[in-house]
Amino acid sequence: MTLSGRLDGANEPHKPDATKPNLDTQALGKQSLYQSPSTTLECDEAKSKEAEKAELQHMEQTTEKPYSVFTKIEIWLIVGMTSIGGIFSPLTSNSYFPAIPTIADAFHKSVELINLTVTVYMILQGVSPMIWGPLADRWGRRLIFLACLFILALSCVGVALTPTDAYWLLLVMRCIQAAGSASTIAVGAGVIADVAAQHERGGYYGFYSLGAMFGPCIGPVIGGALAEGLGWRSIFWFLCISSAVWFLVMLLFFPETLRAMVGDGSIPAPLYQRPLIPLIGRNRPQTDCERPPPKPLANPLRLFLYPDVDLLLFSNGVIYSVFYGVTTSISTLFQQVYPFLSETDIGLCFLSIGGGMLIGGVITGKILDREYINIKESLVRKARANASDPEALRSEDVVRDEDFPIEVARFRTMPIYLAIFTATCMGYGWSLQQEVNIACPLILLIIMGYTIVSILNTTQTLIVDLLPSQGSSITACNNLVRCSLGAALVSIIDIIINSVGIGWAYVILGGMCIAVSPAMFLIMRIGPKYRTKRRAQQVLHHVVSTFMCLDASNTSVLQS
């Protein structure tokens, strides 16, 4: 196999021996889909062999190559390890929320100033993946993942040891925390693009997002319990120990997956990129192909030159900022409306929105894969209905990546999710305004958690589909936009609530979601056009680069 074949993501399928007369039942079943070889007694042995060879060659041509040499179990293990690593970004952020009033008292600062530490955390949460993401696309996922966890563990020690008269140091250490923890999400998205084909990416990403969703679920509970029982500093000692433990696990077992480095997984990674205990992929086929040169560092800001990507990132960022405004204000609002709640009780209230997100993460991935299959089957049926020879029409020819309406396949369910999220957001605000039974806002938080993770996962899956070779970089751009908008809203959410009241404040938040809702339909309409244009530019760039290399080679030959 050529090196380009390895990098495009598939190892050669096993080629059956055409000289053997005994074919397995599965092979014969596949052959019958394409040909009906003559079985009459008049056929001589030579013609029979020729027909058999023709069938086998046709079957080989139509057999889809595997996207990765890793087995299904190994892919699930890789995604699972990445998912657990992704817990630390939301865990570091959300375990902090229930302790905000306590930290404000300890530092003798207002809640607004302590919320500023959340704002700067979110700013760095958005900016740092813009650095780590391109590095992961060039130097490998494993190395960057380990670096992020190492920085996180050290920064947690710094926060835990911060004196209460050094508010500025708390701000600085929270920034370093964000620089370490936030980038695990971007790197993890790149891993999914490395090992999962497009038609199964939704399911894997749904499973991967469970880690990111589990963080908001258990983070406030852990933070509230530790702050009440052992003091707020114990939160960061816990984060230090847990991140250090997972750093060791990744160091021992996590394999390199970057396709530019290991292709479909069959090219051995450089020695420094290999796990100390290579359990995953130890039985995979190896190739002697020369490893390609490292990709040049790409500027992720160039991705903002694509109009469809900009529209997608901005609309998603506004919705995410609304969600973060809701979660940031839970502890202060519940303490105000329900003063009988302790810190641990408030932490337990976060289980509602976290539980909804956990359920949504599981179900949404399956829905995404189901929608992809439904669109694919619909296109194949229409093509075969209009074809002169339906049996000869291959489904791969109908649903090629450049022609497949991936925007529609991913976004058909988005209007439903956004409508439910907007309605529950407004209802949640008024339930707190009217001080109803605590069960009402908790139920609404469950629904909000389910719908917001459906929105975020659907959008994240689509942006990786649009630029799979730059999975970490485009996810970093997504983090930059949504964390910047989220930080802006978090910094003013208390001002809005104090100015217009809780109910009308959440009506404003719901109105923000309504304002960006037309973007979903616009993306489905204009997305294919810009995607085709982008693909044509990439092909032209590849052709020009090839001719330039050939010209330089010919010039050097003539000179010699």
Residue pairs with C-beta under 8 A, 6 or more apart in sequence:
1 11
1 12
1 287
1 289
2 289
3 263
3 289
3 290
3 292
5 12
6 263
6 264
6 266
6 267
6 287
6 289
7 259
7 260
7 263
7 264
7 292
8 264
9 65
9 67
9 68
9 197
9 259
9 263
9 264
10 65
10 66
10 67
10 68
10 264
11 65
11 66
11 69
11 264
11 266
11 285
12 65
13 60
13 63
13 65
13 66
15 60
16 23
16 27
16 56
16 60
18 52
18 53
18 56
18 57
23 31
27 56
27 59
30 59
30 63
31 37
31 55
31 56
31 58
31 59
33 391
34 55
34 58
34 59
34 62
34 391
34 392
35 51
35 54
35 55
35 58
37 48
37 51
37 52
37 55
38 47
38 51
43 51
62 394
62 396
64 396
66 264
67 195
67 196
67 197
67 264
68 75
68 194
68 195
68 196
68 197
68 264
68 265
69 264
69 265
69 266
69 281
69 284
69 285
70 78
70 195
70 265
70 280
70 281
70 284
74 280
74 281
75 195
75 196
75 204
76 207
77 280
78 191
78 195
78 254
78 255
78 257
78 280
79 191
79 192
79 195
79 196
79 204
79 207
79 208
80 207
81 249
81 250
81 253
81 254
82 145
82 187
82 188
82 191
82 192
82 208
82 211
82 254
83 188
83 207
83 208
83 209
83 210
83 211
83 212
84 211
84 246
85 145
85 149
85 184
85 188
85 211
85 246
85 250
86 184
86 185
86 188
86 208
86 209
86 211
86 212
86 215
87 211
87 212
87 214
87 215
88 149
88 152
88 181
88 184
88 215
88 239
88 242
88 243
88 246
89 125
89 181
89 182
89 183
89 184
89 185
89 212
89 215
90 212
90 213
90 215
90 216
90 219
91 181
91 215
91 218
91 219
91 222
91 239
91 242
92 152
92 156
92 177
92 178
92 181
92 219
92 239
93 118
93 121
93 122
93 125
93 181
93 215
93 219
94 215
94 216
94 219
94 220
94 223
94 327
94 350
94 354
95 219
95 220
95 222
95 223
95 226
95 235
95 238
95 239
96 103
96 117
96 118
96 121
96 219
96 223
96 235
97 118
97 219
97 220
97 223
97 327
97 328
97 330
97 331
97 350
98 220
98 223
98 224
98 227
98 331
98 343
98 344
98 346
98 347
98 350
99 223
99 224
99 227
99 232
99 235
99 343
100 111
100 114
100 115
100 118
100 331
100 332
101 111
101 331
101 332
101 335
101 343
102 227
102 232
102 343
103 114
103 232
104 110
104 111
104 113
104 114
106 164
106 232
107 114
107 164
107 165
107 167
107 170
108 164
109 167
111 332
111 494
112 494
113 167
115 328
115 490
115 491
115 494
116 171
116 491
117 170
117 171
117 174
118 328
118 487
118 490
119 487
119 490
119 491
120 171
120 174
120 175
120 178
120 487
121 174
121 175
121 177
121 178
122 178
122 324
122 483
122 484
122 486
122 487
122 490
123 175
123 178
123 483
123 484
123 487
124 174
124 175
124 176
124 178
124 179
124 182
125 178
125 181
125 182
125 479
125 483
126 182
126 479
126 480
126 481
126 482
126 483
126 484
126 486
126 487
127 480
127 483
128 178
128 179
128 180
128 182
128 183
129 182
129 183
129 185
129 186
129 472
129 475
129 476
129 479
129 480
130 300
130 301
130 476
130 477
130 479
130 480
131 183
132 144
132 147
132 148
132 183
132 186
132 187
132 472
132 476
133 183
133 186
133 187
133 190
133 300
133 472
133 473
133 474
133 475
133 476
133 477
134 297
134 298
134 299
134 300
134 472
134 473
134 476
135 144
135 297
136 144
136 145
136 183
136 186
136 187
136 190
136 258
136 472
137 190
137 258
137 260
137 295
137 298
137 469
137 470
137 471
137 472
137 473
138 260
138 294
138 295
138 296
138 297
138 298
139 294
140 256
140 258
140 261
140 269
140 273
141 187
141 190
141 191
141 194
141 256
141 257
141 258
141 472
142 250
142 254
142 255
142 256
142 257
142 269
142 273
142 275
143 272
143 273
144 183
144 187
144 472
145 184
145 187
145 188
145 250
145 254
146 247
146 250
146 251
148 180
148 181
148 183
148 184
148 187
149 180
149 184
149 243
149 244
149 246
149 247
149 250
150 180
150 247
151 176
151 179
151 180
152 177
152 180
152 181
152 239
152 243
153 180
153 240
153 243
153 244
153 247
154 180
155 173
155 176
155 177
155 179
155 180
156 177
156 236
156 237
156 239
156 240
156 243
157 236
157 240
158 169
158 173
158 176
159 170
159 173
159 174
159 177
159 236
160 233
160 234
160 236
160 237
160 240
161 233
162 169
162 170
162 173
163 169
181 243
182 479
182 483
183 476
185 212
185 475
185 479
186 472
186 473
186 475
186 476
186 479
187 472
188 208
188 211
189 205
189 208
189 460
189 464
189 471
189 472
189 474
189 475
190 258
190 471
190 472
190 475
191 208
191 257
191 471
192 201
192 204
192 205
192 208
192 464
192 471
193 201
193 464
193 468
193 469
193 471
194 257
194 258
194 259
194 471
195 204
195 257
195 265
196 204
196 205
198 372
198 401
198 406
198 465
198 468
199 369
199 372
199 373
199 376
200 369
201 368
201 461
201 464
201 465
202 364
202 365
202 366
202 367
202 368
202 369
202 371
202 372
202 410
202 461
203 365
203 366
203 368
203 369
204 365
205 365
205 368
205 457
205 460
205 461
205 464
206 361
206 362
206 363
206 364
206 365
206 366
206 368
206 457
207 361
207 362
207 365
209 361
209 365
209 453
209 456
209 457
209 460
210 358
210 361
210 362
212 361
213 354
213 357
213 358
213 360
213 361
213 453
214 354
214 358
216 327
216 350
216 353
216 354
216 357
216 449
217 350
217 351
217 354
217 355
217 357
217 358
218 351
218 354
219 350
219 354
220 330
220 331
220 346
220 347
220 348
220 349
220 350
220 351
220 354
221 344
221 347
221 348
221 350
221 351
222 235
222 238
222 347
223 235
223 347
224 342
224 343
224 344
224 345
224 346
224 347
224 348
224 350
225 343
225 344
225 347
226 232
226 234
226 235
226 238
227 234
227 235
227 343
228 342
228 343
228 344
229 344
251 275
251 276
252 275
252 276
252 277
253 275
253 276
253 277
253 279
253 280
254 275
254 280
255 265
255 269
255 274
255 275
255 278
255 280
255 281
256 262
256 269
256 273
256 274
257 265
259 469
260 292
260 294
260 295
260 469
261 267
261 269
261 270
261 273
261 291
261 292
261 294
262 268
262 269
263 287
263 289
265 281
265 284
266 284
266 285
266 286
266 287
267 286
267 287
267 289
267 291
268 274
268 286
268 291
270 291
298 470
298 473
300 470
300 473
300 474
300 476
300 477
301 477
303 309
303 467
303 470
303 473
303 474
303 477
304 310
304 313
304 477
306 530
306 534
307 526
307 530
308 466
308 523
308 526
308 527
308 530
308 531
309 463
309 466
309 467
309 474
309 477
311 519
311 522
311 523
312 459
312 462
312 463
312 466
312 519
312 523
313 463
313 477
313 478
313 481
313 482
314 481
314 516
314 519
315 516
315 519
315 520
315 523
316 455
316 456
316 459
316 478
316 481
316 482
317 478
317 481
317 482
317 484
317 485
317 486
318 485
318 512
318 513
318 515
318 516
319 418
319 421
319 452
319 455
319 456
319 513
319 516
320 452
320 456
320 482
320 485
320 486
321 482
321 485
321 486
321 488
321 489
321 490
321 512
322 425
322 489
322 509
322 510
322 512
322 513
323 448
323 452
323 456
323 486
324 486
324 489
324 490
325 486
325 489
325 490
325 493
325 509
326 353
326 425
326 428
326 445
326 448
326 506
326 509
327 350
327 353
328 490
328 493
329 493
329 494
329 497
330 346
330 349
330 350
330 353
330 445
331 346
332 494
333 432
333 497
333 502
334 341
334 346
334 349
334 438
335 341
335 346
337 432
337 435
337 502
338 438
341 349
349 438
349 442
349 445
352 442
352 443
352 445
352 446
352 449
353 445
353 446
353 448
353 449
354 449
355 446
355 449
356 445
356 446
356 447
356 448
356 449
356 450
356 451
356 453
357 449
357 450
357 452
357 453
358 449
359 449
359 450
360 449
360 450
360 451
360 452
360 453
360 454
360 457
361 453
361 457
363 450
363 454
364 453
364 454
364 457
364 458
365 457
367 413
367 454
368 410
368 457
368 458
368 461
371 409
371 410
371 412
371 413
372 409
372 410
374 409
375 404
375 405
375 408
375 409
376 395
376 399
376 404
376 409
379 398
379 399
379 404
380 393
380 395
380 398
380 399
383 393
383 398
384 390
384 393
387 393
402 531
402 532
402 535
405 524
405 528
406 462
406 465
406 466
406 527
406 531
407 462
407 523
407 524
407 527
407 528
407 531
408 524
410 458
410 461
410 462
410 465
411 458
411 462
411 520
411 523
411 524
413 454
413 458
414 455
414 458
414 520
415 517
415 520
415 521
417 451
417 454
417 455
417 458
418 451
418 455
418 513
418 517
418 520
420 447
420 451
421 448
421 451
421 452
421 455
421 513
422 510
422 513
422 514
423 510
424 444
424 447
424 448
424 451
425 448
425 506
425 509
425 510
425 513
426 506
426 507
426 509
426 510
427 444
428 441
428 444
428 445
428 448
428 506
429 502
429 503
429 504
429 505
429 506
429 507
429 509
430 502
430 503
430 506
431 440
431 441
431 444
432 441
432 502
432 503
433 501
433 502
433 503
434 503
459 478
460 475
460 478
463 474
463 475
463 478
464 471
464 474
464 475
466 474
466 527
466 531
467 473
467 474
493 505
496 505
496 508
497 505
499 505
500 508
